[in-house]
Structure formats: C-alpha cells, structure tokens
Amino acid sequence: MDNFTPYQPQQIPPPLPSMVPMPPMRNEDFGMPRRRGGGGAGGSPWMMIGITAAVLFVGVLLIVFKARSVASAGFNGPGIDSSENRQLAATQIGAWRSQIALFRLQHDDRLPDFVRYPDWEQLTQMTDRMGKASGGTRKTGYFVYGPYVQRKPVNPLNGHSKVFVAASGRTPPSRLPGGQTAGFVMHVPSGRLYLTDVTGTKVLTSDPR
C-alpha cells in the first residue's frame, strides 16, 4: 500500500500592516504662496472692485483726451480720425483734382456734372466730348475720353462718396446747408474739389495734415 500523505489545509498569510495616513498637501509643498484670507479664488471682492474701478477710470480719461485732441484738430465727429487716414485723404484729393482738371481740358472747359451724374459716372466711365457717360469703360464710337478714376472715390475721413455742388459764391460754404452730409464739395466758380470732415458736414478749405 502506497504511503498516504494526509491533507494539509492551506495556510492563510498574515494580514498586511496598516498604512500610515499621508499628511494633507499644502501650497507650500508645490512652491506656491499660501493664500491668506477669504474671497474665493480671486482674492478679496473689494480688491477686484477697486481694480475694475481703476481700469474704467483710465479708460474714461483716454476717451476724453482723444476727443479733445480730435476736436482741436478740426476732425470731430463719428468718422475715422487717424494720421494715416488724414494723409491718405490729402494725397487722394490731389489726384482727384488733377483728374477733374484733365476732364475739364478734354471737354471744352466743362466740369464734371455731379448733379446729373451723382455717382461719379463721368469720371469712372467713358464719355464723349460733351461729357455724356457711356455706361461702360470700353472705348466705342464717340465715347473716347476716360475713364479718369478706376472706381467711385470715397472720402477716407468719413466714408462718403457723395459730392455736394456749390454752384455760386466766391468761396465754398463752411458747412453743408440743411444738415446734409457728403464726402466732397465741388465749388463750381473756382472749379475746385474740397473734402469734408469726419462728420461729412463741415467743408475743409485746407487739406488735412
């Protein structure tokens, strides 16, 4: 008979030693400054109110200073006031005046008729000797003059392209009558084109700087 080994029950290993609890982590452990006082994540609410009030105060001062500087320069109003736009306006008005002078030379001393052609058609389209606009930019028949400008001019100071025609007077009006707005004034007696300011109501007798 074979040797018989009696069944030995499996021994249960002893329990693991209990874990020592870790101390709570603090801001100092991560190199962060310790927050003092309450007020949530952003600090004291009174401090936030003070910072907001200071920012608003500085913004108001900047707006007031800008408005005064614009008004003193004669460009007050809702238009776009910047040295770049003033320089652009001064440059472009000279170019448009030269094209009007060329139109006048080629059309028997006639000025462009901005009443009949309010959208600059006589300068953006081909015309005949009498100044009639052809409706296009191709040379056909008697329409052999122009175009003098590629597109309808826009005053950079106010975005207006309308031309107010001052048919009389030794000098152009200082303001457009009846609360009208326009980008330009055509003074017929002098044959000179003028800009308006950023409001589109005041006539600039001297070019912006």
Steps between C-alpha positions, in 0.01 A plus 500: 500500500635839399604751757210728568558868569220649695335820366653813638277806495641811320636748739364859481777764490506750780326833430700792360600774737267798500602803282608816676273789375679768291486860620284739289681681217551875538578781252844532651578141394467608132688829534174699498441788741257436774168673443393718786149607570178412319336641191506189280759415239550861391571655838300763681189623309582857609838470330335388174254788517786745552695364202191517276429858606860601426488344152172676420639832623808470278278410202283808553809722518630357171166557328477861623860573398443349154180699449673826593796435274271415207285808556802729522619367164165576336408135440227456760212264438419135443746448215836330502773727632856385453818646359499228232151589379575872500815444298312270262222759456750777425677283243186378328328837477799628303473208257125549455544871437754428229259259331221758513740751341574249223127440448448875474782532247359223277138616522519862389546645850202310644509376856358158588126527563451340841131594500421301189760235579509477882690171506807634319393336171671765290835413658460123539357440150586596144353831382454689177621855436185647658550299820229240451583177681494183292402259776819300463877516496568391140576751226214497246391752236518852638568377855876529492581698815578344836459327726674740736469297821466124537223508759273747673713704743431478872608757756726309744396730785131407498436229240272721288527524121215744433599837352317815608502758218549862609397682182560853626702701749852633495603239753355157584254485790642423842228243562249316286152655524197325640691241700615325185800269498745434219857391446596782264400849392536612138537879501399590145626864488855392588475157339653348812408183687506510881483235770257497791598412856420179686141611562444553127350844570797736536695604189879483533639796309853383581610142450537286815841438649 
